[in-house]
């Protein structure tokens, strides 16, 4: 879902296309699904930037989408990227396929956590687990809890 806020009010909402995702095919379809989502995010961000100007805040709870937000910032399509971490997937798992999927997840989560303009943790336990793994933001922007987002915000959830 793409949602655009201005001064705390929703001014546009757009449902993103998602490919069907069967649990048995999740591993195979995940890269294809991610590329589709990436293309949609770039397309809609560019399209809406022409209508509303550069977005002040790009906010998401998904590591891959947060990583995408960092790229959008480098392309000057958004001013700040915020990654809200609300889940935890330990990289070690007894099932090798799940472990491979989680390893792939961490390929995006680590850079998104480190290079986002602000990384917000749902609780202190998540913050401490990331601190122990050494993947805290480089710019000391980590915070625990949530922050009020205002002005123009582009939110992908």
Rosetta constraint file for C-alpha pairs under 8 A:
AtomPair CA 1 CA 13 HARMONIC 7.31 0.50
AtomPair CA 1 CA 14 HARMONIC 5.95 0.50
AtomPair CA 1 CA 15 HARMONIC 4.66 0.50
AtomPair CA 1 CA 16 HARMONIC 5.49 0.50
AtomPair CA 1 CA 156 HARMONIC 5.79 0.50
AtomPair CA 1 CA 157 HARMONIC 5.63 0.50
AtomPair CA 2 CA 13 HARMONIC 5.77 0.50
AtomPair CA 2 CA 14 HARMONIC 5.05 0.50
AtomPair CA 2 CA 15 HARMONIC 6.19 0.50
AtomPair CA 2 CA 16 HARMONIC 6.82 0.50
AtomPair CA 2 CA 154 HARMONIC 7.17 0.50
AtomPair CA 2 CA 155 HARMONIC 5.74 0.50
AtomPair CA 2 CA 156 HARMONIC 4.81 0.50
AtomPair CA 2 CA 157 HARMONIC 6.91 0.50
AtomPair CA 3 CA 10 HARMONIC 6.92 0.50
AtomPair CA 3 CA 11 HARMONIC 7.83 0.50
AtomPair CA 3 CA 12 HARMONIC 5.81 0.50
AtomPair CA 3 CA 13 HARMONIC 4.45 0.50
AtomPair CA 3 CA 14 HARMONIC 6.35 0.50
AtomPair CA 3 CA 154 HARMONIC 6.07 0.50
AtomPair CA 3 CA 155 HARMONIC 5.17 0.50
AtomPair CA 3 CA 156 HARMONIC 6.60 0.50
AtomPair CA 4 CA 10 HARMONIC 5.84 0.50
AtomPair CA 4 CA 11 HARMONIC 5.73 0.50
AtomPair CA 4 CA 12 HARMONIC 5.08 0.50
AtomPair CA 4 CA 13 HARMONIC 6.35 0.50
AtomPair CA 4 CA 152 HARMONIC 6.96 0.50
AtomPair CA 4 CA 153 HARMONIC 5.56 0.50
AtomPair CA 4 CA 154 HARMONIC 4.79 0.50
AtomPair CA 4 CA 155 HARMONIC 6.23 0.50
AtomPair CA 5 CA 9 HARMONIC 5.15 0.50
AtomPair CA 5 CA 10 HARMONIC 4.38 0.50
AtomPair CA 5 CA 11 HARMONIC 5.53 0.50
AtomPair CA 5 CA 12 HARMONIC 7.15 0.50
AtomPair CA 5 CA 150 HARMONIC 7.34 0.50
AtomPair CA 5 CA 151 HARMONIC 7.08 0.50
AtomPair CA 5 CA 152 HARMONIC 5.52 0.50
AtomPair CA 5 CA 153 HARMONIC 5.05 0.50
AtomPair CA 5 CA 154 HARMONIC 6.73 0.50
AtomPair CA 5 CA 155 HARMONIC 7.98 0.50
AtomPair CA 6 CA 10 HARMONIC 6.47 0.50
AtomPair CA 6 CA 11 HARMONIC 6.46 0.50
AtomPair CA 6 CA 150 HARMONIC 6.46 0.50
AtomPair CA 6 CA 151 HARMONIC 4.80 0.50
AtomPair CA 6 CA 152 HARMONIC 4.51 0.50
AtomPair CA 6 CA 153 HARMONIC 6.51 0.50
AtomPair CA 7 CA 150 HARMONIC 4.71 0.50
AtomPair CA 7 CA 151 HARMONIC 4.34 0.50
AtomPair CA 7 CA 152 HARMONIC 6.68 0.50
AtomPair CA 8 CA 149 HARMONIC 6.89 0.50
AtomPair CA 8 CA 150 HARMONIC 5.13 0.50
AtomPair CA 8 CA 151 HARMONIC 6.86 0.50
AtomPair CA 16 CA 37 HARMONIC 7.61 0.50
AtomPair CA 16 CA 40 HARMONIC 7.15 0.50
AtomPair CA 17 CA 37 HARMONIC 7.57 0.50
AtomPair CA 17 CA 40 HARMONIC 7.99 0.50
AtomPair CA 18 CA 33 HARMONIC 6.92 0.50
AtomPair CA 18 CA 36 HARMONIC 7.62 0.50
AtomPair CA 18 CA 37 HARMONIC 7.25 0.50
AtomPair CA 19 CA 33 HARMONIC 6.11 0.50
AtomPair CA 21 CA 25 HARMONIC 6.85 0.50
AtomPair CA 21 CA 26 HARMONIC 5.96 0.50
AtomPair CA 21 CA 29 HARMONIC 7.19 0.50
AtomPair CA 22 CA 26 HARMONIC 5.86 0.50
AtomPair CA 25 CA 29 HARMONIC 5.96 0.50
AtomPair CA 26 CA 30 HARMONIC 5.64 0.50
AtomPair CA 27 CA 97 HARMONIC 7.96 0.50
AtomPair CA 27 CA 101 HARMONIC 7.14 0.50
AtomPair CA 29 CA 33 HARMONIC 5.99 0.50
AtomPair CA 30 CA 34 HARMONIC 5.99 0.50
AtomPair CA 31 CA 35 HARMONIC 6.22 0.50
AtomPair CA 32 CA 36 HARMONIC 6.32 0.50
AtomPair CA 33 CA 37 HARMONIC 6.26 0.50
AtomPair CA 34 CA 38 HARMONIC 6.02 0.50
AtomPair CA 35 CA 39 HARMONIC 6.14 0.50
AtomPair CA 36 CA 40 HARMONIC 6.29 0.50
AtomPair CA 37 CA 41 HARMONIC 6.17 0.50
AtomPair CA 38 CA 42 HARMONIC 6.30 0.50
AtomPair CA 38 CA 65 HARMONIC 7.68 0.50
AtomPair CA 38 CA 68 HARMONIC 7.10 0.50
AtomPair CA 39 CA 43 HARMONIC 6.04 0.50
AtomPair CA 40 CA 44 HARMONIC 5.96 0.50
AtomPair CA 41 CA 45 HARMONIC 5.86 0.50
AtomPair CA 42 CA 46 HARMONIC 6.04 0.50
AtomPair CA 42 CA 72 HARMONIC 7.59 0.50
AtomPair CA 43 CA 47 HARMONIC 6.02 0.50
AtomPair CA 44 CA 48 HARMONIC 5.86 0.50
AtomPair CA 45 CA 49 HARMONIC 5.87 0.50
AtomPair CA 45 CA 77 HARMONIC 6.97 0.50
AtomPair CA 45 CA 154 HARMONIC 7.96 0.50
AtomPair CA 46 CA 50 HARMONIC 6.56 0.50
AtomPair CA 46 CA 77 HARMONIC 6.81 0.50
AtomPair CA 47 CA 51 HARMONIC 7.02 0.50
AtomPair CA 48 CA 52 HARMONIC 5.97 0.50
AtomPair CA 48 CA 53 HARMONIC 7.50 0.50
AtomPair CA 49 CA 53 HARMONIC 4.49 0.50
AtomPair CA 49 CA 54 HARMONIC 5.33 0.50
AtomPair CA 49 CA 55 HARMONIC 6.79 0.50
AtomPair CA 49 CA 77 HARMONIC 6.88 0.50
AtomPair CA 54 CA 76 HARMONIC 7.34 0.50
AtomPair CA 54 CA 77 HARMONIC 5.43 0.50
AtomPair CA 54 CA 78 HARMONIC 5.42 0.50
AtomPair CA 54 CA 79 HARMONIC 6.91 0.50
AtomPair CA 55 CA 77 HARMONIC 6.68 0.50
AtomPair CA 55 CA 78 HARMONIC 4.64 0.50
AtomPair CA 55 CA 79 HARMONIC 6.12 0.50
AtomPair CA 55 CA 152 HARMONIC 5.52 0.50
AtomPair CA 55 CA 153 HARMONIC 5.92 0.50
AtomPair CA 55 CA 154 HARMONIC 6.38 0.50
AtomPair CA 56 CA 78 HARMONIC 5.87 0.50
AtomPair CA 56 CA 79 HARMONIC 4.86 0.50
AtomPair CA 56 CA 80 HARMONIC 6.04 0.50
AtomPair CA 56 CA 151 HARMONIC 6.87 0.50
AtomPair CA 56 CA 152 HARMONIC 5.36 0.50
AtomPair CA 56 CA 153 HARMONIC 5.78 0.50
AtomPair CA 56 CA 154 HARMONIC 7.79 0.50
AtomPair CA 57 CA 78 HARMONIC 6.38 0.50
AtomPair CA 57 CA 79 HARMONIC 6.08 0.50
AtomPair CA 57 CA 80 HARMONIC 4.86 0.50
AtomPair CA 57 CA 81 HARMONIC 5.81 0.50
AtomPair CA 57 CA 82 HARMONIC 7.07 0.50
AtomPair CA 57 CA 149 HARMONIC 7.79 0.50
AtomPair CA 57 CA 152 HARMONIC 6.66 0.50
AtomPair CA 57 CA 153 HARMONIC 4.65 0.50
AtomPair CA 57 CA 154 HARMONIC 6.03 0.50
AtomPair CA 57 CA 155 HARMONIC 7.85 0.50
AtomPair CA 58 CA 69 HARMONIC 6.30 0.50
AtomPair CA 58 CA 78 HARMONIC 6.46 0.50
AtomPair CA 58 CA 79 HARMONIC 7.73 0.50
AtomPair CA 58 CA 80 HARMONIC 6.07 0.50
AtomPair CA 58 CA 81 HARMONIC 4.66 0.50
AtomPair CA 58 CA 82 HARMONIC 6.00 0.50
AtomPair CA 58 CA 153 HARMONIC 6.02 0.50
AtomPair CA 58 CA 154 HARMONIC 4.90 0.50
AtomPair CA 58 CA 155 HARMONIC 5.65 0.50
AtomPair CA 58 CA 156 HARMONIC 7.67 0.50
AtomPair CA 59 CA 66 HARMONIC 7.37 0.50
AtomPair CA 59 CA 69 HARMONIC 7.92 0.50
AtomPair CA 59 CA 81 HARMONIC 6.00 0.50
AtomPair CA 59 CA 82 HARMONIC 4.72 0.50
AtomPair CA 59 CA 83 HARMONIC 6.02 0.50
AtomPair CA 59 CA 84 HARMONIC 7.42 0.50
AtomPair CA 59 CA 153 HARMONIC 7.42 0.50
AtomPair CA 59 CA 154 HARMONIC 6.54 0.50
AtomPair CA 59 CA 155 HARMONIC 4.87 0.50
AtomPair CA 59 CA 156 HARMONIC 6.46 0.50
AtomPair CA 60 CA 65 HARMONIC 6.62 0.50
AtomPair CA 60 CA 66 HARMONIC 5.88 0.50
AtomPair CA 60 CA 82 HARMONIC 6.61 0.50
AtomPair CA 60 CA 83 HARMONIC 5.43 0.50
AtomPair CA 60 CA 84 HARMONIC 6.16 0.50
AtomPair CA 60 CA 155 HARMONIC 6.04 0.50
AtomPair CA 60 CA 156 HARMONIC 5.29 0.50
AtomPair CA 60 CA 157 HARMONIC 5.52 0.50
AtomPair CA 61 CA 65 HARMONIC 7.73 0.50
AtomPair CA 61 CA 66 HARMONIC 7.16 0.50
AtomPair CA 61 CA 83 HARMONIC 5.82 0.50
AtomPair CA 61 CA 84 HARMONIC 4.82 0.50
AtomPair CA 61 CA 85 HARMONIC 5.82 0.50
AtomPair CA 61 CA 86 HARMONIC 6.85 0.50
AtomPair CA 61 CA 156 HARMONIC 7.97 0.50
AtomPair CA 61 CA 157 HARMONIC 6.28 0.50
AtomPair CA 62 CA 66 HARMONIC 5.94 0.50
AtomPair CA 62 CA 83 HARMONIC 7.53 0.50
AtomPair CA 62 CA 84 HARMONIC 7.87 0.50
AtomPair CA 62 CA 85 HARMONIC 7.75 0.50
AtomPair CA 62 CA 157 HARMONIC 6.98 0.50
AtomPair CA 63 CA 67 HARMONIC 6.09 0.50
AtomPair CA 63 CA 83 HARMONIC 7.51 0.50
AtomPair CA 63 CA 105 HARMONIC 7.26 0.50
AtomPair CA 63 CA 108 HARMONIC 5.67 0.50
AtomPair CA 63 CA 109 HARMONIC 4.66 0.50
AtomPair CA 63 CA 112 HARMONIC 6.15 0.50
AtomPair CA 63 CA 113 HARMONIC 7.94 0.50
AtomPair CA 64 CA 68 HARMONIC 6.28 0.50
AtomPair CA 64 CA 105 HARMONIC 7.51 0.50
AtomPair CA 64 CA 108 HARMONIC 5.41 0.50
AtomPair CA 64 CA 109 HARMONIC 6.86 0.50
AtomPair CA 64 CA 112 HARMONIC 7.70 0.50
AtomPair CA 65 CA 69 HARMONIC 6.26 0.50
AtomPair CA 65 CA 156 HARMONIC 7.30 0.50
AtomPair CA 66 CA 70 HARMONIC 6.53 0.50
AtomPair CA 66 CA 81 HARMONIC 7.25 0.50
AtomPair CA 66 CA 82 HARMONIC 7.26 0.50
AtomPair CA 66 CA 83 HARMONIC 5.70 0.50
AtomPair CA 66 CA 112 HARMONIC 5.59 0.50
AtomPair CA 66 CA 116 HARMONIC 7.45 0.50
AtomPair CA 67 CA 71 HARMONIC 6.70 0.50
AtomPair CA 67 CA 108 HARMONIC 6.05 0.50
AtomPair CA 67 CA 109 HARMONIC 7.41 0.50
AtomPair CA 67 CA 111 HARMONIC 6.82 0.50
AtomPair CA 67 CA 112 HARMONIC 4.73 0.50
AtomPair CA 67 CA 116 HARMONIC 7.92 0.50
AtomPair CA 68 CA 72 HARMONIC 6.30 0.50
AtomPair CA 69 CA 73 HARMONIC 6.16 0.50
AtomPair CA 69 CA 78 HARMONIC 7.73 0.50
AtomPair CA 69 CA 81 HARMONIC 5.80 0.50
AtomPair CA 70 CA 74 HARMONIC 6.38 0.50
AtomPair CA 70 CA 81 HARMONIC 6.19 0.50
AtomPair CA 70 CA 112 HARMONIC 7.22 0.50
AtomPair CA 70 CA 115 HARMONIC 7.09 0.50
AtomPair CA 70 CA 116 HARMONIC 6.27 0.50
AtomPair CA 71 CA 75 HARMONIC 6.32 0.50
AtomPair CA 72 CA 76 HARMONIC 6.29 0.50
AtomPair CA 72 CA 77 HARMONIC 5.30 0.50
AtomPair CA 72 CA 78 HARMONIC 6.01 0.50
AtomPair CA 73 CA 77 HARMONIC 5.69 0.50
AtomPair CA 73 CA 78 HARMONIC 4.84 0.50
AtomPair CA 73 CA 79 HARMONIC 5.90 0.50
AtomPair CA 73 CA 80 HARMONIC 6.59 0.50
AtomPair CA 73 CA 81 HARMONIC 7.01 0.50
AtomPair CA 80 CA 116 HARMONIC 7.74 0.50
AtomPair CA 80 CA 117 HARMONIC 5.77 0.50
AtomPair CA 80 CA 118 HARMONIC 7.94 0.50
AtomPair CA 81 CA 116 HARMONIC 5.35 0.50
AtomPair CA 81 CA 117 HARMONIC 5.26 0.50
AtomPair CA 81 CA 118 HARMONIC 6.63 0.50
AtomPair CA 82 CA 116 HARMONIC 5.77 0.50
AtomPair CA 82 CA 117 HARMONIC 5.91 0.50
AtomPair CA 82 CA 118 HARMONIC 4.79 0.50
AtomPair CA 82 CA 119 HARMONIC 5.79 0.50
AtomPair CA 82 CA 120 HARMONIC 7.37 0.50
AtomPair CA 83 CA 112 HARMONIC 7.05 0.50
AtomPair CA 83 CA 113 HARMONIC 6.83 0.50
AtomPair CA 83 CA 116 HARMONIC 6.35 0.50
AtomPair CA 83 CA 118 HARMONIC 6.44 0.50
AtomPair CA 83 CA 119 HARMONIC 4.89 0.50
AtomPair CA 83 CA 120 HARMONIC 6.17 0.50
AtomPair CA 84 CA 119 HARMONIC 5.86 0.50
AtomPair CA 84 CA 120 HARMONIC 4.56 0.50
AtomPair CA 84 CA 121 HARMONIC 5.86 0.50
AtomPair CA 84 CA 122 HARMONIC 7.19 0.50
AtomPair CA 85 CA 119 HARMONIC 7.24 0.50
AtomPair CA 85 CA 120 HARMONIC 6.01 0.50
AtomPair CA 85 CA 121 HARMONIC 4.88 0.50
AtomPair CA 85 CA 122 HARMONIC 6.07 0.50
AtomPair CA 85 CA 126 HARMONIC 7.82 0.50
AtomPair CA 86 CA 121 HARMONIC 6.30 0.50
AtomPair CA 86 CA 122 HARMONIC 4.98 0.50
AtomPair CA 86 CA 123 HARMONIC 7.88 0.50
AtomPair CA 86 CA 126 HARMONIC 7.85 0.50
AtomPair CA 87 CA 126 HARMONIC 7.90 0.50
AtomPair CA 88 CA 126 HARMONIC 7.24 0.50
AtomPair CA 89 CA 102 HARMONIC 6.76 0.50
AtomPair CA 90 CA 102 HARMONIC 7.45 0.50
AtomPair CA 91 CA 99 HARMONIC 6.13 0.50
AtomPair CA 91 CA 102 HARMONIC 5.51 0.50
AtomPair CA 91 CA 103 HARMONIC 5.85 0.50
AtomPair CA 91 CA 106 HARMONIC 7.52 0.50
AtomPair CA 92 CA 99 HARMONIC 5.93 0.50
AtomPair CA 93 CA 98 HARMONIC 6.63 0.50
AtomPair CA 93 CA 99 HARMONIC 5.26 0.50
AtomPair CA 94 CA 98 HARMONIC 7.98 0.50
AtomPair CA 94 CA 99 HARMONIC 7.37 0.50
AtomPair CA 95 CA 99 HARMONIC 6.18 0.50
AtomPair CA 96 CA 100 HARMONIC 6.13 0.50
AtomPair CA 97 CA 101 HARMONIC 6.29 0.50
AtomPair CA 98 CA 102 HARMONIC 6.09 0.50
AtomPair CA 99 CA 103 HARMONIC 6.03 0.50
AtomPair CA 100 CA 104 HARMONIC 6.27 0.50
AtomPair CA 101 CA 105 HARMONIC 6.22 0.50
AtomPair CA 102 CA 106 HARMONIC 6.19 0.50
AtomPair CA 103 CA 107 HARMONIC 6.47 0.50
AtomPair CA 104 CA 108 HARMONIC 7.16 0.50
AtomPair CA 105 CA 109 HARMONIC 6.14 0.50
AtomPair CA 106 CA 110 HARMONIC 5.69 0.50
AtomPair CA 107 CA 111 HARMONIC 7.23 0.50
AtomPair CA 108 CA 112 HARMONIC 6.04 0.50
AtomPair CA 109 CA 113 HARMONIC 5.91 0.50
AtomPair CA 110 CA 114 HARMONIC 6.18 0.50
AtomPair CA 110 CA 135 HARMONIC 6.00 0.50
AtomPair CA 111 CA 115 HARMONIC 5.75 0.50
AtomPair CA 111 CA 116 HARMONIC 7.94 0.50
AtomPair CA 112 CA 116 HARMONIC 5.59 0.50
AtomPair CA 113 CA 119 HARMONIC 6.07 0.50
AtomPair CA 113 CA 135 HARMONIC 6.58 0.50
AtomPair CA 113 CA 136 HARMONIC 6.24 0.50
AtomPair CA 113 CA 137 HARMONIC 5.79 0.50
AtomPair CA 114 CA 119 HARMONIC 7.89 0.50
AtomPair CA 114 CA 135 HARMONIC 6.09 0.50
AtomPair CA 114 CA 136 HARMONIC 5.47 0.50
AtomPair CA 114 CA 137 HARMONIC 3.79 0.50
AtomPair CA 114 CA 138 HARMONIC 5.60 0.50
AtomPair CA 115 CA 137 HARMONIC 6.08 0.50
AtomPair CA 115 CA 138 HARMONIC 6.72 0.50
AtomPair CA 115 CA 139 HARMONIC 7.90 0.50
AtomPair CA 116 CA 137 HARMONIC 7.11 0.50
AtomPair CA 117 CA 139 HARMONIC 7.56 0.50
AtomPair CA 117 CA 141 HARMONIC 6.71 0.50
AtomPair CA 118 CA 137 HARMONIC 7.68 0.50
AtomPair CA 118 CA 141 HARMONIC 4.98 0.50
AtomPair CA 118 CA 142 HARMONIC 6.02 0.50
AtomPair CA 118 CA 143 HARMONIC 7.72 0.50
AtomPair CA 119 CA 137 HARMONIC 6.82 0.50
AtomPair CA 119 CA 141 HARMONIC 6.22 0.50
AtomPair CA 119 CA 142 HARMONIC 4.79 0.50
AtomPair CA 119 CA 143 HARMONIC 6.47 0.50
AtomPair CA 120 CA 142 HARMONIC 5.68 0.50
AtomPair CA 120 CA 143 HARMONIC 4.88 0.50
AtomPair CA 120 CA 144 HARMONIC 5.54 0.50
AtomPair CA 120 CA 145 HARMONIC 6.49 0.50
AtomPair CA 120 CA 146 HARMONIC 6.72 0.50
AtomPair CA 121 CA 126 HARMONIC 6.29 0.50
AtomPair CA 121 CA 127 HARMONIC 5.88 0.50
AtomPair CA 121 CA 142 HARMONIC 7.36 0.50
AtomPair CA 121 CA 143 HARMONIC 6.15 0.50
AtomPair CA 121 CA 144 HARMONIC 4.65 0.50
AtomPair CA 121 CA 145 HARMONIC 6.10 0.50
AtomPair CA 121 CA 146 HARMONIC 7.91 0.50
AtomPair CA 122 CA 126 HARMONIC 6.97 0.50
AtomPair CA 122 CA 144 HARMONIC 5.94 0.50
AtomPair CA 122 CA 145 HARMONIC 5.38 0.50
AtomPair CA 122 CA 146 HARMONIC 7.39 0.50
AtomPair CA 123 CA 127 HARMONIC 6.65 0.50
AtomPair CA 123 CA 144 HARMONIC 5.66 0.50
AtomPair CA 123 CA 145 HARMONIC 6.42 0.50
AtomPair CA 124 CA 128 HARMONIC 6.07 0.50
AtomPair CA 124 CA 144 HARMONIC 6.23 0.50
AtomPair CA 125 CA 129 HARMONIC 6.15 0.50
AtomPair CA 126 CA 130 HARMONIC 6.26 0.50
AtomPair CA 127 CA 131 HARMONIC 6.12 0.50
AtomPair CA 127 CA 144 HARMONIC 7.26 0.50
AtomPair CA 128 CA 132 HARMONIC 6.10 0.50
AtomPair CA 129 CA 133 HARMONIC 6.38 0.50
AtomPair CA 130 CA 134 HARMONIC 6.09 0.50
AtomPair CA 130 CA 135 HARMONIC 5.43 0.50
AtomPair CA 130 CA 136 HARMONIC 6.19 0.50
AtomPair CA 131 CA 135 HARMONIC 6.09 0.50
AtomPair CA 131 CA 136 HARMONIC 5.80 0.50
AtomPair CA 136 CA 140 HARMONIC 7.76 0.50
AtomPair CA 136 CA 142 HARMONIC 7.14 0.50
AtomPair CA 137 CA 141 HARMONIC 6.19 0.50
AtomPair CA 137 CA 142 HARMONIC 6.30 0.50
AtomPair CA 149 CA 153 HARMONIC 7.16 0.50
